[in-house]
Amino acid sequence: MVDVNKPSSGTLTREANLQTRSTGATIEFQSVRKAYGSVKALHDFSLTIRPGEFLTILGSSGSGKTTALNALAGFSTADSGDIRIDGRSVIDEPPERRNLGMVFQNYSLFPHMSVFDNIAFPLRMRRMPRRDIKERVERVLEIVRLGPLAGRMPRDLSGGQQQRVAFARAIVFEPPVLLMDEPLGALDLKLREALQFEIKEIQHQLGCTVVYVTHDQREALAMSSRIVVLRDGRIEQVGTPSEMYDAPQSRFVADFIGQTNLLAADVAQPGSVAIPELGITYRENTFTARAGSWYASIRPEKLQRRPAEGPDIAVSVTIQEAVFLGDVIEYSARTDHGALIHFREQRRDRDRIPERGETANLVLRPSDVVLVPDLPRTSR
Ligand SMILES: Nc1ncnc2c1ncn2[C@@H]1O[C@H](COP(=O)(O)OP(=O)(O)OP(=O)(O)O)[C@@H](O)[C@H]1O
């Protein structure tokens, strides 16, 4: 029997024979603007989301994520601009005409309806024959592994189970687009990670386009085909998770996505870079950065204790703290020029962990330094 209380590894959903499959839609935001009084929540927001894409809108609180999602859902009206789904403008259509599946943080299940009836609701609204409804709901219950709980009321379910019901209700009518606003925000970390896999797996099989909102960069990296970073209502950068991590285009994105060391850098002429806090100057011909002040973003795993080779840059440090994380050790260390930096090592068997006060030589490849501009905050 399926244990519905246990977070899934994803294998069960794979075994469920999915016949449900929708074709994902293309979504276009065209210069969408929205202000609340003097607060400009969304400035000239333009973005094309491809069919079947898992697109995450990522940003800190108040950056405009929900405003963008609500404009797409039809819960709020854009001040100007257009939103198209498969080429059709939906800007004047009420939410129910847009045919979108939606999942929010607070489950929003109907408390007086059983799990079955909650999931059946969108199909009844669409006047589907009773026999087809039963078949569809049972199939979706199997996908989200809630079959044994079909007769329960929402109040008798755990948070994770309620969220699975909300997810089932959103996918049961096979929508071409699924909107999710912080759907896992109320759950604990372990359950959140298990459901991340499950949602991704099911979306992959359904083929629908997903627009997902979160402020959690780890969740965005784990789930998305592409991420949009919003800052103060503007798009700061759009890219795949690896593009965002490996090639951030601003100090903000470098800092927001993953951990990094951000250090002031001076480019004297194209290809000649000084990072005073590391006490280094080096040449890197692939840099096309213009002369001036930049920030060097160096990911902690790029700093390594190993012999320098060829063009490698060496940095001498004194260990401050070593944090044992099982397979990985994270260190903080002080450079000879006063900067506190972080580096991270995979732990190998029987490696001795250096202690506080020991010196170490770290090595870095010039191509692992990403120079980013410090773009100012925009005024609203
Ligand atoms: N109904 C409203 N009335 C006035 N201001 C609003 C309203 N809704 C949103 N705002 C403002 O618009 C800006 C963007 O809000 P939005 O809810 O889109 O941000 P968010 O990124 O989703 O934030 P959070 O992660 O906290 O939900 C914020 O400054 C917010 O205070």
Ligand as a Chemical Component Dictionary entry (heavy atoms), coordinates in Angstrom:
data_LIG
# 
_chem_comp.id                   LIG 
_chem_comp.type                 NON-POLYMER 
_chem_comp.pdbx_formal_charge   0 
_chem_comp.three_letter_code    LIG 
# 
loop_
_chem_comp_atom.comp_id 
_chem_comp_atom.atom_id 
_chem_comp_atom.alt_atom_id 
_chem_comp_atom.type_symbol 
_chem_comp_atom.charge 
_chem_comp_atom.model_Cartn_x 
_chem_comp_atom.model_Cartn_y 
_chem_comp_atom.model_Cartn_z 
_chem_comp_atom.pdbx_ordinal 
LIG N1  N1  N 0 -2.967 45.925 -3.347 1  
LIG C1  C1  C 0 -1.848 46.642 -3.175 2  
LIG N2  N2  N 0 -1.903 47.909 -2.749 3  
LIG C2  C2  C 0 -0.797 48.655 -2.607 4  
LIG N3  N3  N 0 0.456  48.213 -2.837 5  
LIG C3  C3  C 0 0.579  46.932 -3.250 6  
LIG C4  C4  C 0 -0.569 46.085 -3.429 7  
LIG N4  N4  N 0 -0.115 44.874 -3.848 8  
LIG C5  C5  C 0 1.236  44.969 -3.914 9  
LIG N5  N5  N 0 1.649  46.203 -3.573 10 
LIG C6  C6  C 0 3.058  46.683 -3.547 11 
LIG O1  O1  O 0 3.622  46.380 -4.812 12 
LIG C7  C7  C 0 4.960  45.925 -4.650 13 
LIG C8  C8  C 0 5.093  44.536 -5.255 14 
LIG O2  O2  O 0 4.305  43.631 -4.502 15 
LIG P1  P1  P 0 4.215  42.075 -4.820 16 
LIG O3  O3  O 0 3.186  41.497 -3.904 17 
LIG O4  O4  O 0 4.040  41.878 -6.270 18 
LIG O5  O5  O 0 5.679  41.593 -4.390 19 
LIG P2  P2  P 0 6.215  40.132 -4.177 20 
LIG O6  O6  O 0 7.533  40.080 -4.845 21 
LIG O7  O7  O 0 5.200  39.125 -4.611 22 
LIG O8  O8  O 0 6.403  40.099 -2.608 23 
LIG P3  P3  P 0 6.210  38.891 -1.550 24 
LIG O9  O9  O 0 7.300  37.906 -1.806 25 
LIG O10 O10 O 0 6.369  39.587 -0.218 26 
LIG O11 O11 O 0 4.835  38.337 -1.772 27 
LIG C9  C9  C 0 5.241  45.981 -3.157 28 
LIG O12 O12 O 0 5.915  47.188 -2.879 29 
LIG C10 C10 C 0 3.883  45.950 -2.524 30 
LIG O13 O13 O 0 3.889  46.601 -1.279 31 
# 
loop_
_chem_comp_bond.comp_id 
_chem_comp_bond.atom_id_1 
_chem_comp_bond.atom_id_2 
_chem_comp_bond.value_order 
_chem_comp_bond.pdbx_ordinal 
LIG N1  C1  SING 1  
LIG C1  N2  SING 2  
LIG C1  C4  DOUB 3  
LIG N2  C2  DOUB 4  
LIG C2  N3  SING 5  
LIG N3  C3  DOUB 6  
LIG C3  C4  SING 7  
LIG C3  N5  SING 8  
LIG C4  N4  SING 9  
LIG N4  C5  DOUB 10 
LIG C5  N5  SING 11 
LIG N5  C6  SING 12 
LIG C6  O1  SING 13 
LIG C6  C10 SING 14 
LIG O1  C7  SING 15 
LIG C7  C8  SING 16 
LIG C7  C9  SING 17 
LIG C8  O2  SING 18 
LIG O2  P1  SING 19 
LIG P1  O3  DOUB 20 
LIG P1  O4  SING 21 
LIG P1  O5  SING 22 
LIG O5  P2  SING 23 
LIG P2  O6  DOUB 24 
LIG P2  O7  SING 25 
LIG P2  O8  SING 26 
LIG O8  P3  SING 27 
LIG P3  O9  DOUB 28 
LIG P3  O10 SING 29 
LIG P3  O11 SING 30 
LIG C9  O12 SING 31 
LIG C9  C10 SING 32 
LIG C10 O13 SING 33 
# 
